[in-house]
Structures are given as C-alpha cells and as structure tokens.
Amino acid sequence: MKKFLCSILLVGSIFNMYSQTTCDCTLALNKVIVKIESDYPGFEEKTKDTLLYNNLKKQLVSEAKKTDTSNCLDVLLKFTTFFKDRHIWILPNEQESHEIKEVMSKPKQLNINIAAFKRNIKKSKDKLEGIWKDETYTVGVTKTGINEYTGFIIETTNPNWKPKEIKFQLNKENITYYLSDHSIYQDTFKLYEDYLLYINNLKSNFIKQNLDRKLDTAEVKNSVNELDGFYYKKLTEKSSLIKISSFNYPYVERIGKLIEVNKTAIENSENLIIDIRNNGGGTDDAYTKLLPLLATNPIRNIGIELLSTQGLIDGVTTYKDGLMKKDAEKNKDEIKELENRLTIYKENFGKFINLSRKDVTIDSVQINDRSPKQIIILVNDNVASAGENFLLKAKQSKKVKVMGIPTSGVLDYANAYFFKFACENYKLLLPTYRSLRLPQYPIDNIGIQPDIYIDKSITDWEQFAIDYLEN
C-alpha cells in the first residue's frame, strides 16, 4: 500500500472527475469546506468542539462575501489552518496565474557584446564576474551596479532561452532567478571559494570556467554534496557523520549511493552521527538502506487506515488509467491490484479501511554483520513527516539515541496528494490516511521527543554529540 500511495504523489495533481470553474471567494470557501468535511481523515477528531467549528464557518462565510478573489486565499487559509495539520495546504493553482507570470517575467536582454565580454573578462579580479556553467546554461556574469551583478545567457541547450537574455540578478546574498519557463524565483545564494555559485533552496549550482587552476571533478562534486546537505565525513578516529537534508523522492537514488559508496567506512566507525536537521520528510523509501546499519532487532510498524472517499477513488482511478495508457501489459499486475482496491473502496465508501487487516506489522530487517556500536541522530523542529517516521523506526534500536529538540509533529494524518476541487484557481492538498497510533500516541503539533535535549547554550551540536559519544 505504501508504495502505491507514494506513487500517487509522484504523478503530481490528482483531478476530480467533474468540470472545473473559476470560483469567487464564497464559492471557493464552500467547496473547500465540503471537500475537507468529506475527505479529510482527521475531520471528526479535529471538530469535536462543534460550537467552535460552526462559529468559525459562519464567520468565514460572512467574510468571504466581502472578499474579492485576489484576497480570498487569506480566508481559505483561516479555514484550513483551523485543523492544525500541516499536511493540509490550499494554494493558488499555477495554471490560473501562468499568463500573468509570463507577462511579468518576459525575458529581458542585457545590452552587451558577448565576444568583447569573453575577451575582457579574464582581466577582472572580481570573484563573481566571469563565465559560469551548469548542465544546461553557459552564463556570463557582469557587474551592473553597486553590489549588483547580472547573469546573461551566452549559450544554452534550452530552446526557451536566447543569448543575452537575463538568467539571474544578484544583490549581496539574494538572487532573482528566472526558471526554465521565465517565471521568477526569489532565493539566496552562496559563493563557495572561487569556483561554485550555489543557489540555496533551488539546490542549483554553476561552476566557474577559465580559472587559473584546473578544477578536480571529485572536489567539485564533494562541494556540491556538502552544500546540498548529502555527505559523509570522518570527524575523529572513532566517530563519523552522515548528513541527509531531505528524504524527498528526487533524492532517493542519491541517498542510496551516498550510503553505498561510504558503507565500508560507516561499518568500521565505532560511532555514527546521523544529522537529519531540517529534513522535512518525503518518502520512506529514502532511508531503507540506513536501517540495516541501525537496527538491533525487528522493527514494529503501526498500521494505517484509509478513508474511502470519492477523492481517493478518483485519484486511484486516474493513476490506474495512466498505467494502462503507458503500458498495460507491463503494468498488468499493479493494474489488477488497483482494481481490487477500487472494489474495496467502493464497497466501503465513507468508511476507514485497513487494507493489510493488521494493526501492527513486523519488518525483519537484515541487520549488517558490521555496524557502529553507538548511533546519535541529530534532530530539530524542522524534522517532519517521513523524517519523523524514520525516527520511530530508528528509536527501536538498542544502540540509537535521538539528540536535539522536539521535531515538527506532522505524522498522524499523512500521505497527502494534490487535487482540484471544482475551482480551477486553487488546488488543495489533503492526507489520505490516519495512523493507528491514534488516539493513544499523537505526534501532530507535539513532535517526537529527543532522548537527549540540546539546550540553547550549546551552539556546536556536532561537537556536543562527539563529546557525548567519546567521553
């Protein structure tokens, strides 16, 4: 079940099977209310105070009547945030605002002679000025003001871009970056030494060309990995560290390779620190290769219950139809399984379903013959969702301790996916199941508590962990 549900999220938005329309604020609020009341697995639990909930609806319905579409998102957020579940999001639909973004971000050209720039740039002593390159773009960066630089296209394999068009603008630590479709992305950046321009949240990087020294490929790769937050490092003779900044789907293969490449070193470390601070989650598949290094015994997994709703049925149907169109013969086993599930959903419409029919499953991890004797996992209040699920598994090991501060608390209602809800100007993210930990062991808005609390007086968490392990 887990594998299938993760796949839904991967395919992007799931569309309901009815016509879409642009909604004014009153209609949009009513549609969101109906959808959450019918599809949210936590609705009954979160609205036990019916007087409070009904008063909120009444207040927001009145407010929506006085609110135009451009300001309606604030009203919708007041409703969704009532449930205190960060797996519920209401967002403007990008398709609706696409035309405006295109007009606002129509590519501008820099008035520059590229041939002259290439000849003269070698004389510049400025670390930012020069020719920079990633897999798609070769960009020239030139100073265009006080503390202001402009990156322009020299050449590219992207047909949407032409030479001299402005790709980004830099000002101190801030960058205005134009994505592939010319839409604007605001971010911060780092200049790492003299050769790596790194865009932080986008996790994109440009390498400087024509340097006085030849860059070592491994050195560049290690620098990028460190900035991205995916790396292994030997800290002392006894202790090493592995940093994993995200369990998101695009990083599954990268995390697997990181563990595989450094497996011997990890196995031979007496102590291991796993730093997952600021890891907001993603998929459980991302950390499976870590478990054999951590586990000392089989891992107990608490089950889940899906709420059978029209939204879930439509989503599964859309996913199944996509598999059939892609390659029905190759995907026949999965298609048959989905059809069986759809039958169960339809027969139990409006009810909670435990597909495994088990409240607890036991995962018999094949434990490594060699592995660290002591393991610390560093966490903070930005660790969430799959990051917290990893901790629930890891904490069952006799040699693991969690160190830091309580995590974010986003795990009771999970496996969320986007769908449209008959208002084409918005899209809604909702979880599809509730954990069978509830109500005895809630985590939402509480977090997972560390075994060892790191107070505010401690600034170097890595050193604190080393001292704990070695002294």
C-alpha positions, 0 to 999 in steps of 0.5 A: 500500500505504501508504495502505491500511495507514494506513487500517487504523489509522484504523478503530481495533481490528482483531478476530480472527475467533474468540470472545473470553474473559476470560483469567487471567494464564497464559492471557493470557501464552500467547496473547500469546506465540503471537500475537507468535511468529506475527505479529510481523515482527521475531520471528526477528531479535529471538530469535536468542539462543534460550537467552535467549528460552526462559529468559525464557518459562519464567520468565514462565510460572512467574510468571504462575501466581502472578499474579492478573489485576489484576497480570498486565499487569506480566508481559505487559509483561516479555514484550513489552518483551523485543523492544525495539520500541516499536511493540509495546504490550499494554494493558488493553482499555477495554471490560473496565474501562468499568463500573468507570470509570463507577462511579468517575467518576459525575458529581458536582454542585457545590452552587451557584446558577448565576444568583447565580454569573453575577451575582457573578462579574464582581466577582472579580479572580481570573484563573481564576474566571469563565465559560469556553467551548469548542465544546461546554461553557459552564463556570463556574469557582469557587474551592473551596479553597486553590489549588483551583478547580472547573469546573461545567457551566452549559450544554452541547450534550452530552446526557451532561452536566447543569448543575452537574455537575463538568467539571474540578478544578484544583490549581496546574498539574494538572487532573482532567478528566472526558471526554465519557463521565465517565471521568477524565483526569489532565493539566496545564494552562496559563493563557495571559494572561487569556483561554485555559485550555489543557489540555496533552496533551488539546490542549483549550482554553476561552476566557474570556467577559465580559472587559473587552476584546473578544477578536480571533478571529485572536489567539485562534486564533494562541494556540491554534496556538502552544500546540498546537505548529502555527505559523509565525513570522518570527524575523529578516529572513532566517530563519523557523520552522515548528513541527509537534508531531505528524504524527498523522492528526487533524492532517493537514488542519491541517498542510496549511493551516498550510503553505498559508496561510504558503507565500508567506512560507516561499518568500521566507525565505532560511532555514527552521527546521523544529522537529519536537521531540517529534513522535512520528510518525503518518502520512506523509501529514502532511508531503507538502506540506513536501517540495516546499519541501525537496527538491533532487532525487528522493527514494529510498524503501526498500521494505517487506515484509509478513508474511502472517499470519492477523492481517493477513488478518483485519484486511484482511478486516474493513476490506474488509467495512466498505467494502462495508457503507458503500458498495460501489459507491463503494468498488468499486475499493479493494474489488477491490484488497483482494481481490487482496491477500487472494489474495496473502496467502493464497497466501503465508501465513507468508511476507514479501511485497513487494507493489510487487516493488521494493526501492527506489522513486523519488518525483519530487517537484515541487520549488517554483520558490521555496524557502529556500536553507538548511533546519535541522530541529530534532530530539530523542529524542522524534522517532519513527516517521513523524517519523523517516521524514520525516527520511530523506526530508528528509536527501536534500536538498542544502540540509537539515541535521538539528540536535539529538540522536539521535531515538527509533529506532522505524522498522524494524518499523512500521505497527502496528494494534490487535487482540484476541487471544482475551482480551477484557481486553487488546488488543495492538498489533503492526507489520505490516511490516519495512523493507528497510533491514534488516539493513544500516541499523537505526534501532530503539533507535539513532535517526537521527543529527543532522548537527549535535549540540546539546550540553547547554550550549546551552539556546536551540536556536532561537537556536543554529540562527539563529546557525548559519544567519546567521553 
